[in-house]
Amino acid sequence: MLSTGDRVVFETDGFGGAGIVDDAMPDGSVIWVWTDDGMGRRMICTKDGASIAREDGESWQSAR
């Protein structure tokens, strides 16, 4: 399970990026990430085909 403050990389809707987990639903279905490079806060829905992994390479969730 991802925790607030974890560094992650993600891909969703043809957009990839990295950032820090701000919050997550208890079931992990939705994760909010403060993205790097000034892209703001992004909501990532894993059931929409998004993938997200800890930056250290540990895969956490993929709906592909």
C-alpha positions as CSV (number, residue, x, y, z in Angstrom):
1,M,0.0,0.0,0.0
2,L,1.2,3.5,-0.8
3,S,1.5,6.0,2.0
4,T,1.5,9.8,2.2
5,G,4.9,11.0,1.3
6,D,6.0,8.1,-0.9
7,R,7.9,9.0,-4.1
8,V,6.1,7.5,-7.1
9,V,6.2,7.3,-10.9
10,F,2.9,6.9,-12.8
11,E,1.4,6.7,-16.2
12,T,-2.3,7.6,-16.9
13,D,-4.2,8.9,-19.9
14,G,-1.0,9.0,-22.0
15,F,0.8,11.2,-19.4
16,G,3.7,10.0,-17.3
17,G,5.3,11.7,-14.4
18,A,6.6,11.5,-10.9
19,G,5.8,13.0,-7.6
20,I,4.8,12.5,-4.0
21,V,1.7,10.8,-2.7
22,D,-0.6,13.3,-1.0
23,D,-3.5,11.0,-0.2
24,A,-5.1,7.8,-1.2
25,M,-8.4,6.0,-0.8
26,P,-8.3,3.1,1.8
27,D,-8.8,0.6,-1.0
28,G,-6.1,2.2,-3.2
29,S,-8.5,2.9,-6.1
30,V,-7.7,6.6,-6.2
31,I,-4.4,8.2,-5.3
32,W,-3.6,12.0,-5.3
33,V,-0.1,12.9,-6.2
34,W,1.7,16.3,-6.0
35,T,3.5,16.0,-9.3
36,D,7.1,17.3,-10.0
37,D,7.9,20.1,-12.4
38,G,5.0,22.4,-11.2
39,M,2.3,20.2,-12.7
40,G,0.1,20.5,-9.6
41,R,-1.9,17.9,-7.8
42,R,-3.2,15.0,-9.9
43,M,-5.9,12.4,-9.1
44,I,-5.0,9.0,-10.4
45,C,-7.8,6.3,-10.7
46,T,-6.2,2.9,-11.0
47,K,-9.4,1.4,-12.5
48,D,-9.0,3.7,-15.5
49,G,-5.9,1.8,-16.6
50,A,-3.4,3.9,-14.7
51,S,-0.2,2.4,-13.4
52,I,1.8,3.6,-10.4
53,A,4.9,2.4,-8.7
54,R,7.2,3.6,-6.0
55,E,10.2,5.4,-7.4
56,D,12.4,2.7,-5.9
57,G,10.9,0.3,-8.5
58,E,8.5,-1.6,-6.3
59,S,5.3,-2.0,-8.3
60,W,2.2,-1.2,-6.3
61,Q,-0.8,-1.0,-8.6
62,S,-1.5,-1.6,-12.3
63,A,-4.8,-2.0,-13.9
64,R,-3.5,-2.7,-17.4
